[in-house]
Amino acid sequence: MKISIIAIGKIKERYLKEGIAEYSKRLSRFCDLQITEVADEPAPENLSAAQEEQVKSREAVRVLDKVRDGDYLVVLDVKGAKKSSEEFAEALKNCMVSGSSSITFVIGGSLGLAPELVKKANMRLSLSDMTFPHQLSRLILLEQVYRAFKIINGEPYHK
């Protein structure tokens, strides 16, 4: 199983880099993990709605350039489905048994994702009703993917 995460922007904080490295290492026994960072667009605070859409569209082009044909595409979206850890594990398991050998997760930038990217997704997933910085979302997603593999394999981590 190949798991890819395409994220807009770079991780700057050391504690996040360390957490991401730890969960990447843990996941290596379950899947081939690839994390790809794409450049974010400058987005000053005072952008108009039209300018925000332009920023998201430019970022979407960069993301879509990294998505491979045949990938099961999951976008992190505040309006996406909310799943328990067990439900998320079941969704990943269903992808695997239905023949999807590659799952790609997309984490947007500070403005979110362009509608054209969201429309291409096989699944829209929300991590929570709470708002998280997109850099922290990467760590949370990795932990949940790890937890899902532990649940799928009947291992005790998830309790």
C-alpha positions as CSV (number, residue, x, y, z in Angstrom):
1,M,0.0,0.0,0.0
2,K,1.3,3.4,-0.9
3,I,0.2,6.4,1.1
4,S,1.0,9.9,-0.2
5,I,0.5,13.2,1.5
6,I,0.6,16.3,-0.6
7,A,0.7,19.4,1.5
8,I,0.8,23.0,0.6
9,G,3.6,24.8,2.4
10,K,6.6,23.8,4.4
11,I,6.9,22.7,8.0
12,K,9.0,25.2,9.9
13,E,8.6,24.2,13.6
14,R,11.0,21.6,14.9
15,Y,8.5,19.9,17.2
16,L,6.2,19.3,14.2
17,K,9.1,18.0,12.1
18,E,10.0,15.6,14.9
19,G,6.5,14.3,15.3
20,I,6.1,13.8,11.5
21,A,9.4,12.0,11.4
22,E,8.3,9.7,14.3
23,Y,5.0,8.7,12.7
24,S,6.6,8.4,9.3
25,K,9.0,5.8,10.9
26,R,6.1,4.0,12.6
27,L,4.2,3.8,9.4
28,S,7.1,2.3,7.4
29,R,6.1,-1.2,8.6
30,F,2.6,-0.8,7.1
31,C,3.0,1.2,4.0
32,D,5.2,3.1,1.6
33,L,4.8,6.7,2.7
34,Q,5.6,9.7,0.6
35,I,5.2,13.3,1.8
36,T,5.4,16.0,-0.8
37,E,5.4,19.7,-0.1
38,V,4.2,22.1,-2.8
39,A,4.9,25.9,-2.6
40,D,2.2,28.0,-1.1
41,E,1.1,31.3,-2.6
42,P,1.7,34.5,-0.8
43,A,-1.7,35.4,0.8
44,P,-1.7,38.8,2.7
45,E,-4.5,39.3,5.2
46,N,-6.5,41.8,3.1
47,L,-7.2,39.7,0.0
48,S,-10.6,40.0,-1.8
49,A,-12.7,36.8,-2.3
50,A,-11.6,36.8,-5.9
51,Q,-7.9,37.0,-5.0
52,E,-8.3,34.2,-2.5
53,E,-9.8,32.0,-5.2
54,Q,-6.9,32.8,-7.5
55,V,-4.4,31.9,-4.7
56,K,-6.2,28.5,-4.1
57,S,-6.4,27.8,-7.9
58,R,-2.7,28.4,-8.3
59,E,-2.0,26.0,-5.4
60,A,-4.4,23.5,-6.8
61,V,-2.5,23.4,-10.1
62,R,0.7,22.5,-8.2
63,V,-1.1,19.8,-6.2
64,L,-2.8,18.2,-9.2
65,D,0.6,18.0,-10.9
66,K,1.7,15.6,-8.1
67,V,-1.5,13.4,-8.1
68,R,-1.0,10.2,-10.1
69,D,-3.6,8.6,-12.3
70,G,-5.5,5.9,-10.3
71,D,-4.8,7.4,-6.9
72,Y,-7.7,7.3,-4.5
73,L,-7.8,11.0,-3.6
74,V,-8.7,12.2,-0.2
75,V,-8.9,16.0,0.5
76,L,-8.9,17.4,4.0
77,D,-11.8,19.7,4.0
78,V,-13.7,21.4,6.9
79,K,-16.9,20.5,5.2
80,G,-15.8,16.9,4.7
81,A,-17.0,13.7,6.5
82,K,-16.2,13.4,10.1
83,K,-15.1,9.9,11.0
84,S,-14.2,8.2,14.2
85,S,-10.8,6.5,14.2
86,E,-12.6,3.1,13.7
87,E,-14.6,4.5,10.8
88,F,-11.5,6.0,9.2
89,A,-9.7,2.6,9.6
90,E,-12.7,0.9,7.9
91,A,-12.5,3.4,5.0
92,L,-8.8,2.8,4.5
93,K,-9.4,-1.0,4.6
94,N,-12.2,-0.7,2.1
95,C,-9.8,1.2,-0.3
96,M,-7.2,-1.5,0.1
97,V,-9.6,-4.4,-0.6
98,S,-11.3,-2.7,-3.5
99,G,-8.0,-2.6,-5.4
100,S,-6.7,0.9,-4.6
101,S,-3.0,0.5,-4.1
102,S,-2.3,4.2,-3.7
103,I,-4.1,6.7,-1.5
104,T,-3.2,10.3,-1.7
105,F,-4.2,12.8,1.0
106,V,-4.2,16.5,0.2
107,I,-3.8,19.2,2.9
108,G,-4.5,22.7,1.7
109,G,-2.9,26.0,2.7
110,S,-4.1,28.6,5.0
111,L,-7.0,29.5,2.7
112,G,-8.1,26.0,2.1
113,L,-8.5,24.1,-1.2
114,A,-9.8,25.3,-4.6
115,P,-13.2,23.9,-5.6
116,E,-11.8,22.3,-8.7
117,L,-9.5,20.2,-6.5
118,V,-12.2,19.3,-4.0
119,K,-14.4,18.1,-6.9
120,K,-11.8,15.6,-8.0
121,A,-11.6,14.0,-4.6
122,N,-12.9,10.5,-4.0
123,M,-13.4,11.5,-0.3
124,R,-13.6,14.7,1.6
125,L,-12.4,14.2,5.1
126,S,-12.6,16.6,8.1
127,L,-10.3,16.0,11.0
128,S,-12.5,17.9,13.5
129,D,-15.0,20.7,13.9
130,M,-12.1,22.6,15.4
131,T,-9.7,24.6,13.3
132,F,-6.0,23.5,13.2
133,P,-3.0,25.1,11.5
134,H,-2.4,23.2,8.3
135,Q,1.1,22.3,9.4
136,L,-0.4,20.6,12.6
137,S,-3.0,18.9,10.4
138,R,-0.2,16.9,8.7
139,L,0.9,15.5,12.1
140,I,-2.6,14.7,13.1
141,L,-3.3,13.0,9.8
142,L,-0.2,10.9,10.1
143,E,-1.1,9.8,13.6
144,Q,-4.6,8.9,12.5
145,V,-3.3,6.9,9.5
146,Y,-0.9,5.0,11.9
147,R,-3.8,4.4,14.3
148,A,-5.9,3.1,11.4
149,F,-3.3,0.6,10.4
150,K,-3.0,-0.6,14.0
151,I,-6.8,-1.0,14.1
152,I,-6.9,-2.8,10.8
153,N,-4.2,-5.2,12.1
154,G,-5.9,-5.8,15.4
155,E,-3.0,-4.2,17.4
156,P,-3.6,-2.5,20.7
157,Y,-2.3,1.1,20.1
158,H,-5.7,2.6,19.4
159,K,-7.2,2.3,22.9
